[in-house]
Amino acid sequence: MARTASLSGFPEWLPEERLVELHVLDTLRRTFELHGFSSIETRAVETVGQLLRKGEIDKEVYGLSRLQDDEGAESPSHKADPHALALHFDLTVPFARYVVENAGYLAFPFRRYQIQKVWRGERPQEGRAREFTQADIDIVGDGELPFRYDVEIALVIAEALSALPIPDFLLRINNRKLAEGFYTGIGLADTAGVLRSIDKLEKIGPAKVAELLKTELGATEEQAQAALKLAAIRTGDTSFVQQVRVLGVDNELLEEGLNELEQVIAAAVQRAPGKVVADLSIARGLDYYTGTVVETVLVGHEQLGSICSGGRYDALASKGNRKFPGVGLSIGVTRLVSRILSQDLAKATRSVPTAVLVALNRDDSWGAAQDVAAQLRGRGIATEVAAKAEKFGKQIKFADRRGIPFVWFTDDDGKHQVKDIRTGEQLDADPATWAPAAEDLHVRVLKA
């Protein structure tokens, strides 16, 4: 990780670092599939109009155009032309488009996971890249989606994150109905504007948020303080319900949001104890969220920002009068992996997949060495063959430099031996039956 990138914001991993990333991806895939989520992949490019339907993120979107346009044609203005092309900045908006276009072929509720690169024109820093990998899960319904799926999504993510080589984590959950009902109840009509201001709370602090509410949204001092009191509520159980009611605001939408959040937290306390809190400061900046909203932090690494976020969206995908409400969460894989690597939180047991190097005692023994390698590979043992018949000491040093734990020798009489170059132990072996210990068969990623 102590390398200078030639282009900031576009991370590239060394082979041993990539093994850590692959371990994270494989663990997430395995967990998602255990819960019945199917894998899809959407195109990297969407129209600008599609990408900017909800939320204020246009400054971060990368437009896409050819270096040389057709003769006489003007270079397109991506911001002005909704049909211009751009790289997707998340996977939820493309997924909504995918559901609408393929609704006739999907069985609802549709459960999908999607692991892909996305692009955002942000200022590069630790935890923020311009090109990065996200791992999303969503459940989408046709017409309606029972609220129990909001609970399930949170529990699946808690299970997936628990299986990764990372520190303890905390899902911070709120509900947009709760927040919007409260703001309406205290007389603040621009609830989306209030949510955007509250979303800046951790960055600028309560005093500046109060000032924003007053200067930009016309809130009184009493209204601003009431909004901040709501945002200050944080509990590890369902006691937040009573704390909200003590604030004395009466609103039907508020009650609906309180009930929904209470269900999520109650289930999490039972099934994922210590992993979830009700945090009424969580707002999420994108406007397409309509109910449950989630942000996740690593305990002790809160300055990294959210490693997993998302929530309920009821109106993002629609086709005529037909609506496809959904709920989903997105894990920032690149953000997680960069922190794992920079803090040495986990390491691969070796730097290459190869378990065995078949040495050459003569250059004309290459064919026989390939036969040995084929037998080993046929039983699932990753094997390489040396490039040339150097002294055995040099071939062993090459294996050591590559991180390969075993070297295979075959003498002129056809006798086989295998050497563990870490311990020096060398034993007779048969390529038809020999296998390394289970812990050496494949690369493992171990938590520090």
URHUSUL-V647512 format. One record per residue. N is the residue number from 1. RES is the residue in three letters. SS is DSSP state (helix for helix, strand for strand, loop for the rest). D_CENTER is the distance of its C-alpha to the mean C-alpha in Angstrom with 1 decimal. Layout:
<<N;RES;SS;D_CENTER> <N;RES;SS;D_CENTER>>
//
This chain:
<<1;MET;loop;19.7> <2;ALA;loop;23.1> <3;ARG;loop;23.5> <4;THR;loop;24.4> <5;ALA;loop;22.4> <6;SER;loop;24.7> <7;LEU;loop;22.4> <8;SER;loop;20.3> <9;GLY;loop;16.8> <10;PHE;strand;16.2> <11;PRO;loop;15.2> <12;GLU;loop;16.8> <13;TRP;loop;16.7> <14;LEU;loop;19.9> <15;PRO;helix;20.3> <16;GLU;helix;19.9> <17;GLU;helix;16.7> <18;ARG;helix;15.4> <19;LEU;helix;16.4> <20;VAL;helix;14.1> <21;GLU;helix;11.1> <22;LEU;helix;12.5> <23;HIS;helix;13.0> <24;VAL;helix;9.4> <25;LEU;helix;8.8> <26;ASP;helix;12.1> <27;THR;helix;11.7> <28;LEU;helix;8.8> <29;ARG;helix;11.1> <30;ARG;helix;14.1> <31;THR;helix;13.1> <32;PHE;helix;12.2> <33;GLU;helix;15.4> <34;LEU;helix;17.4> <35;HIS;loop;16.9> <36;GLY;loop;18.1> <37;PHE;loop;15.2> <38;SER;strand;16.2> <39;SER;strand;14.4> <40;ILE;loop;15.1> <41;GLU;loop;14.7> <42;THR;loop;16.0> <43;ARG;loop;17.9> <44;ALA;loop;16.6> <45;VAL;strand;19.5> <46;GLU;strand;20.5> <47;THR;strand;23.6> <48;VAL;helix;23.7> <49;GLY;helix;25.2> <50;GLN;helix;22.4> <51;LEU;helix;19.6> <52;LEU;loop;21.6> <53;ARG;loop;22.8> <54;LYS;loop;21.1> <55;GLY;loop;20.2> <56;GLU;loop;21.4> <57;ILE;loop;19.2> <58;ASP;helix;21.8> <59;LYS;helix;22.2> <60;GLU;helix;18.7> <61;VAL;loop;19.1> <62;TYR;loop;20.3> <63;GLY;strand;23.4> <64;LEU;strand;24.3> <65;SER;loop;28.0> <66;ARG;loop;30.3> <67;LEU;loop;31.9> <68;GLN;loop;35.3> <69;ASP;loop;36.0> <70;ASP;loop;38.8> <71;GLU;loop;42.2> <72;GLY;loop;43.2> <73;ALA;loop;39.9> <74;GLU;loop;38.4> <75;SER;loop;34.8> <76;PRO;loop;32.7> <77;SER;loop;31.6> <78;HIS;loop;28.0> <79;LYS;loop;28.2> <80;ALA;loop;31.4> <81;ASP;loop;30.8> <82;PRO;loop;28.4> <83;HIS;loop;28.8> <84;ALA;loop;27.7> <85;LEU;strand;24.5> <86;ALA;strand;21.3> <87;LEU;strand;17.9> <88;HIS;loop;15.2> <89;PHE;loop;13.3> <90;ASP;loop;10.7> <91;LEU;loop;10.5> <92;THR;helix;12.4> <93;VAL;helix;15.6> <94;PRO;helix;16.0> <95;PHE;helix;15.3> <96;ALA;helix;18.0> <97;ARG;helix;20.3> <98;TYR;helix;19.7> <99;VAL;helix;20.7> <100;VAL;helix;23.8> <101;GLU;helix;24.9> <102;ASN;loop;24.5> <103;ALA;helix;25.5> <104;GLY;helix;28.7> <105;TYR;helix;26.9> <106;LEU;loop;24.3> <107;ALA;loop;25.1> <108;PHE;loop;24.1> <109;PRO;loop;22.3> <110;PHE;strand;19.8> <111;ARG;strand;16.7> <112;ARG;strand;14.1> <113;TYR;strand;10.7> <114;GLN;strand;9.6> <115;ILE;strand;7.8> <116;GLN;strand;9.3> <117;LYS;strand;10.1> <118;VAL;strand;10.8> <119;TRP;strand;13.5> <120;ARG;loop;14.7> <121;GLY;loop;18.1> <122;GLU;loop;17.4> <123;ARG;loop;19.4> <124;PRO;loop;17.7> <125;GLN;strand;17.4> <126;GLU;loop;15.5> <127;GLY;loop;11.9> <128;ARG;strand;12.7> <129;ALA;loop;13.0> <130;ARG;loop;14.6> <131;GLU;strand;12.8> <132;PHE;strand;9.2> <133;THR;strand;6.6> <134;GLN;strand;4.0> <135;ALA;strand;3.9> <136;ASP;strand;6.4> <137;ILE;strand;9.5> <138;ASP;strand;12.6> <139;ILE;strand;16.3> <140;VAL;strand;18.9> <141;GLY;loop;22.6> <142;ASP;loop;25.8> <143;GLY;loop;27.8> <144;GLU;loop;26.4> <145;LEU;loop;23.6> <146;PRO;loop;24.7> <147;PHE;loop;23.2> <148;ARG;helix;22.6> <149;TYR;helix;19.3> <150;ASP;helix;18.0> <151;VAL;helix;18.9> <152;GLU;helix;17.5> <153;ILE;helix;13.9> <154;ALA;helix;13.9> <155;LEU;helix;15.5> <156;VAL;helix;13.2> <157;ILE;helix;10.1> <158;ALA;helix;12.6> <159;GLU;helix;13.7> <160;ALA;helix;10.5> <161;LEU;helix;9.8> <162;SER;helix;13.5> <163;ALA;loop;13.6> <164;LEU;loop;11.6> <165;PRO;loop;14.0> <166;ILE;loop;13.1> <167;PRO;loop;15.5> <168;ASP;loop;16.1> <169;PHE;strand;13.8> <170;LEU;strand;14.9> <171;LEU;strand;13.8> <172;ARG;strand;16.1> <173;ILE;strand;17.3> <174;ASN;strand;19.9> <175;ASN;strand;21.5> <176;ARG;helix;22.4> <177;LYS;helix;25.7> <178;LEU;helix;26.7> <179;ALA;helix;26.2> <180;GLU;helix;27.8> <181;GLY;helix;30.6> <182;PHE;helix;31.4> <183;TYR;helix;31.5> <184;THR;helix;33.8> <185;GLY;helix;35.9> <186;ILE;loop;36.6> <187;GLY;loop;37.5> <188;LEU;loop;34.6> <189;ALA;loop;34.4> <190;ASP;loop;31.6> <191;THR;helix;28.8> <192;ALA;helix;26.1> <193;GLY;helix;27.5> <194;VAL;helix;27.7> <195;LEU;helix;24.0> <196;ARG;helix;23.2> <197;SER;helix;25.5> <198;ILE;helix;24.2> <199;ASP;loop;20.6> <200;LYS;loop;22.2> <201;LEU;helix;23.7> <202;GLU;helix;21.8> <203;LYS;helix;22.3> <204;ILE;helix;26.0> <205;GLY;loop;27.3> <206;PRO;helix;29.4> <207;ALA;helix;32.5> <208;LYS;helix;31.0> <209;VAL;helix;29.1> <210;ALA;helix;32.5> <211;GLU;helix;34.1> <212;LEU;helix;31.7> <213;LEU;helix;32.4> <214;LYS;helix;36.1> <215;THR;helix;36.4> <216;GLU;helix;34.0> <217;LEU;helix;34.1> <218;GLY;loop;37.6> <219;ALA;loop;36.8> <220;THR;loop;39.6> <221;GLU;helix;39.2> <222;GLU;helix;39.3> <223;GLN;helix;36.6> <224;ALA;helix;34.3> <225;GLN;helix;34.9> <226;ALA;helix;34.3> <227;ALA;helix;30.9> <228;LEU;helix;30.1> <229;LYS;helix;31.5> <230;LEU;helix;29.1> <231;ALA;helix;26.1> <232;ALA;loop;27.5> <233;ILE;loop;27.3> <234;ARG;strand;24.8> <235;THR;strand;25.5> <236;GLY;loop;24.1> <237;ASP;loop;26.2> <238;THR;loop;27.8> <239;SER;loop;30.3> <240;PHE;helix;28.6> <241;VAL;helix;30.5> <242;GLN;helix;33.9> <243;GLN;helix;32.8> <244;VAL;helix;31.9> <245;ARG;helix;35.2> <246;VAL;helix;37.2> <247;LEU;loop;36.3> <248;GLY;loop;38.6> <249;VAL;loop;36.8> <250;ASP;loop;37.7> <251;ASN;loop;35.6> <252;GLU;helix;34.8> <253;LEU;helix;31.2> <254;LEU;helix;30.7> <255;GLU;helix;31.9> <256;GLU;helix;29.7> <257;GLY;helix;26.6> <258;LEU;helix;27.9> <259;ASN;helix;28.5> <260;GLU;helix;25.0> <261;LEU;helix;23.3> <262;GLU;helix;25.9> <263;GLN;helix;25.0> <264;VAL;helix;21.3> <265;ILE;helix;22.3> <266;ALA;helix;25.2> <267;ALA;helix;23.2> <268;ALA;helix;20.5> <269;VAL;helix;23.5> <270;GLN;helix;24.9> <271;ARG;helix;22.0> <272;ALA;loop;19.5> <273;PRO;loop;22.0> <274;GLY;loop;21.0> <275;LYS;loop;17.3> <276;VAL;strand;17.8> <277;VAL;strand;20.1> <278;ALA;strand;21.6> <279;ASP;strand;21.1> <280;LEU;loop;23.1> <281;SER;loop;22.1> <282;ILE;loop;18.7> <283;ALA;loop;19.3> <284;ARG;loop;16.4> <285;GLY;loop;17.9> <286;LEU;loop;17.4> <287;ASP;loop;20.5> <288;TYR;loop;19.4> <289;TYR;loop;18.4> <290;THR;loop;21.5> <291;GLY;loop;21.0> <292;THR;strand;18.5> <293;VAL;strand;16.0> <294;VAL;strand;13.4> <295;GLU;strand;12.0> <296;THR;strand;10.9> <297;VAL;strand;12.4> <298;LEU;strand;13.3> <299;VAL;loop;17.0> <300;GLY;loop;19.0> <301;HIS;loop;16.4> <302;GLU;helix;16.4> <303;GLN;helix;17.3> <304;LEU;helix;13.8> <305;GLY;loop;12.9> <306;SER;loop;10.2> <307;ILE;loop;7.0> <308;CYS;strand;6.3> <309;SER;strand;8.8> <310;GLY;strand;10.8> <311;GLY;strand;14.1> <312;ARG;strand;17.2> <313;TYR;strand;18.6> <314;ASP;loop;22.1> <315;ALA;loop;23.4> <316;LEU;loop;20.8> <317;ALA;loop;22.0> <318;SER;strand;25.7> <319;LYS;strand;28.6> <320;GLY;loop;31.9> <321;ASN;loop;32.5> <322;ARG;strand;29.8> <323;LYS;strand;26.5> <324;PHE;loop;23.2> <325;PRO;loop;21.6> <326;GLY;strand;18.0> <327;VAL;strand;15.5> <328;GLY;strand;11.7> <329;LEU;strand;8.5> <330;SER;strand;5.2> <331;ILE;strand;2.2> <332;GLY;strand;3.2> <333;VAL;helix;3.9> <334;THR;helix;7.2> <335;ARG;helix;7.9> <336;LEU;helix;7.6> <337;VAL;helix;9.6> <338;SER;helix;12.0> <339;ARG;helix;12.9> <340;ILE;helix;13.5> <341;LEU;helix;15.7> <342;SER;helix;17.5> <343;GLN;loop;18.4> <344;ASP;loop;19.2> <345;LEU;loop;17.3> <346;ALA;strand;17.3> <347;LYS;strand;19.1> <348;ALA;strand;19.9> <349;THR;loop;23.4> <350;ARG;loop;24.5> <351;SER;loop;23.6> <352;VAL;loop;24.4> <353;PRO;loop;24.1> <354;THR;loop;28.0> <355;ALA;loop;29.9> <356;VAL;strand;33.4> <357;LEU;strand;35.4> <358;VAL;strand;38.6> <359;ALA;loop;41.3> <360;LEU;loop;44.2> <361;ASN;loop;47.7> <362;ARG;loop;49.2> <363;ASP;helix;47.9> <364;ASP;helix;49.5> <365;SER;helix;47.5> <366;TRP;helix;44.3> <367;GLY;helix;44.8> <368;ALA;helix;45.4> <369;ALA;helix;42.3> <370;GLN;helix;40.2> <371;ASP;helix;41.8> <372;VAL;helix;40.7> <373;ALA;helix;37.1> <374;ALA;helix;37.1> <375;GLN;helix;38.3> <376;LEU;helix;35.6> <377;ARG;helix;32.8> <378;GLY;helix;34.3> <379;ARG;loop;33.5> <380;GLY;loop;29.9> <381;ILE;loop;30.6> <382;ALA;loop;29.0> <383;THR;strand;32.1> <384;GLU;strand;33.4> <385;VAL;strand;37.0> <386;ALA;loop;38.5> <387;ALA;loop;39.5> <388;LYS;loop;43.1> <389;ALA;loop;45.6> <390;GLU;loop;45.6> <391;LYS;loop;46.9> <392;PHE;helix;45.0> <393;GLY;helix;44.2> <394;LYS;helix;42.4> <395;GLN;helix;40.5> <396;ILE;helix;39.4> <397;LYS;helix;38.4> <398;PHE;helix;36.3> <399;ALA;helix;34.5> <400;ASP;helix;34.0> <401;ARG;helix;32.6> <402;ARG;helix;30.1> <403;GLY;loop;29.1> <404;ILE;loop;30.7> <405;PRO;loop;32.3> <406;PHE;strand;35.2> <407;VAL;strand;38.0> <408;TRP;strand;40.1> <409;PHE;strand;43.9> <410;THR;strand;46.5> <411;ASP;loop;50.1> <412;ASP;loop;52.9> <413;ASP;loop;54.0> <414;GLY;loop;50.7> <415;LYS;loop;49.8> <416;HIS;strand;46.0> <417;GLN;strand;44.5> <418;VAL;strand;41.0> <419;LYS;strand;40.4> <420;ASP;strand;37.6> <421;ILE;loop;37.6> <422;ARG;loop;35.9> <423;THR;loop;38.9> <424;GLY;loop;41.6> <425;GLU;loop;42.3> <426;GLN;strand;43.6> <427;LEU;strand;44.5> <428;ASP;strand;46.1> <429;ALA;loop;43.6> <430;ASP;loop;43.7> <431;PRO;loop;41.0> <432;ALA;loop;41.4> <433;THR;loop;40.5> <434;TRP;loop;39.0> <435;ALA;loop;35.4> <436;PRO;loop;33.6> <437;ALA;loop;32.6> <438;ALA;helix;29.5> <439;GLU;helix;27.5> <440;ASP;helix;28.5> <441;LEU;helix;28.0> <442;HIS;loop;24.3> <443;VAL;loop;22.1> <444;ARG;loop;20.6> <445;VAL;strand;18.0> <446;LEU;strand;19.6> <447;LYS;strand;18.6> <448;ALA;loop;21.1>>
//
